[in-house]
Amino acid sequence: MEMVEQLTARADAAYQGWLTSVTDDVVADSVVVYCRTSLPERNTTYEIGEWLAGYLMIGQDGDRGFFLKCDGAAGPVFSADLGGLGVADLTVVAPVFEVWLRSGFPLPPEPQPDLPPIADVYLDRIPVDGVQLLARVRKLLGTDWRFGDFRALLAAQPFLAARSAHLYALCRALEHAPELRPYLFYVTDRGLEAVWPTGSPEGR
């Protein structure tokens, strides 16, 4: 309790002012920003003092925590996965607490996939008996392939499946179709590259 109070006393002045203005945790979308009475329990539960000495966890979004470095200056708001805490794991959410507050405690943006916005998409490596997989790709891409042509298409891999496809949208669609990720490729100067790269099971 005393350690958290000491950290709070050295925190960003705007944050200290905000703490005095609230009596309950503030929920903004999925982010919970703790009121003063919640701080000791949350910081003790996650052993923040052990993993991030000098930092105060001020909020949470599921398995992600939000932190301030309490050194008497107005510094950034950081976030980090609560399963792997360390200074090297911190990423900046806002330059100072006041900016984060005024913008409504937004979550940090998701990283964009490292893809060109538009490219031709090819299918490859679907097993020759993967008729059901091809039917799912047909639905995903919104193509008009005839079911009677499926076996010929499978035998002709790699084949052009979609011209000038929007790859960001396709990558988002693949988040909900993991069984199709290994088979979709786009054209580059180096040949075909996976839309959803292997080795990144949760995405780029």
N, C-alpha and C positions, 0 to 999 in steps of 0.2 A: 504493500500500500504506500509506504513512505517513498520508495523508489519511483513509483509512477507519479506521485505528487511532485517530487523533485524534478522529474523530466517535464511535467506539465508546466512548472514554473519557469523553465528555460525554453519553452516552445515558442513558436511564431506568435507574435502579439495578436495577429488577426485570429489565429486559432484559439488563443486564450479568451479573446472577446466573444467568439462564437460559443465556446463552452459555457460561458456564464449566461448565455441567452436561451439555452435549451435545457429542458428537464427530462427528456426522453431521447432514446436513440432516434435518429432521423433516417428514414428509408427513402432512397431515391432510386427508382427502378429496382435493380437487384442489389444495390450497394447499401449497406448499413453503416452509418457513421455514428460512432459511440458518443453518448453523453458522458459526463464526468463520472457518474456512478458505475458505468459499465467498464470503464478503462482498466481498473485494477484486475478484475476477474479475467477479462479477455487477454491482457498482456501476461498474466500469470499462467493461464491455461496453455498458451502457446510458447511459454518460456522465451519471450521476446528479449528479455534482458540478457539471457545466456547467448543467444544467436546473433542479436543485433544490439550490442551495447551502445547506449546513447540514443537509441531510437524508441519511439512510441508508436504502437499500432493504434491507429485512430479509427479504423473502419475495416470492413470485410465484405467480400463478394464470394460466397462459397469458400473455395480453397485458396482464394487470393486475399492477401492482406494489404492494407494501405498504411503508410508510415510517414512520420516526420522525424527528421534528425533534430534533436533538442540540444542546440548549442548556443542559444541566445540570439540566433539570427533567423531571418525569414528565408528559409530554404525550400527546396522542391518537396512536393508530395510524391512519394515513391510507391510502387506496388511490387509484390513478389509472391510467388507460390509458397504457401505455408508449409509445403512438404519439403522445401529446399531453401532454407533461410541462410543468408549470408550477404555481406555488402555487395559482393560481385553479382548477386542475383537481382538486385534492385533495378527497376526501370522507372524513369520519370513519367509521372502522370500529369503533373501541372508544375509550372515554375515556382509557384508559392500557393499556400493554402487559400488565400483570398480569391485567386483566380479559379481554383477548383470549386470553391463555394459559390461564386457568382455564376458559374456555368452549370450548376445543379448537380455536382458530384458525378460527372460522367465517367463511364468505364473507359479505359484506354482503347483506342481503335485496334481492331484486329489487323494483323499484318496482311498486306495484300500479297496474293500469290505472285511469284516471279515469272510472269507470263506475258507474252504480247497480248494486246487487247483482242485482236482478231487473227485467226489463222485457219487454214484448211485442216480438218480433222480426219484421221485415218483410223481404221480398225485393224488390229493385228493380234496374233497369238491366241485367239479364241480357239479352243479345241474343235476339231472338225465335227464332233458330234454335239457342239454347244449351241444347238438350235434355240433353247430357252434363253441362254445368255444373249444371243443375237436379237431375240424378240424384246428383251428388256432394253437393249441398246436402241432398238427401233423406237420404242416408246420414249426413252430419254431424249433422243435427238429429234423426235417428231418427224421421222422420215416416212416415205411411202413405199418402202420395199415390199414386194409381194412375198407372201409366205412361201409360195412355190419356188422362189429363187434363193431361199436361205442357204441350202446346201452348196449351190454354186458360189454364192458370196463367201461362205466359209472357206471354200477351196481356193478362192482368189486372193486371200489375204497376203499382204496388206492391201486394202482398197479404200478409196476415198468415200468417207461416210457423210461429211458435211462440208460445204464450202463456206469460207468466211464466217466461221463460228465464233461466237463471243466466248472466249475462253474463261473469263472470270465467272460468268454465269454457269458455264459447264462445270467448272471446278466446284462451285457451290452445290450444284445438283449432285455431284459425286459424293458429297459429304453424306448423303442419304442413300447412296448406292455403292457400298464398298466392294461388292462383288464384281462391279464393272470397271473399277479403277485400273486394273492391269492391262486393259485392252484398248484404251483410247490414247491416241498420239496426235501431235501436231507437227507441221512441217517447219523445219528450220534450215539454215544454210548447212548445218552439219548432218542433216537427215531427220529422222523422226525422233521426237522427244516425248516422253510421257506427260500427259496433261496432269496426272496425279503421280508424282515421282515415287518410285519404290524407295524404301528406307525412310519414308516420312508418313507413317501410318495415320497420323492425325492431320496431315495436310502440310502445306508449305508454310 
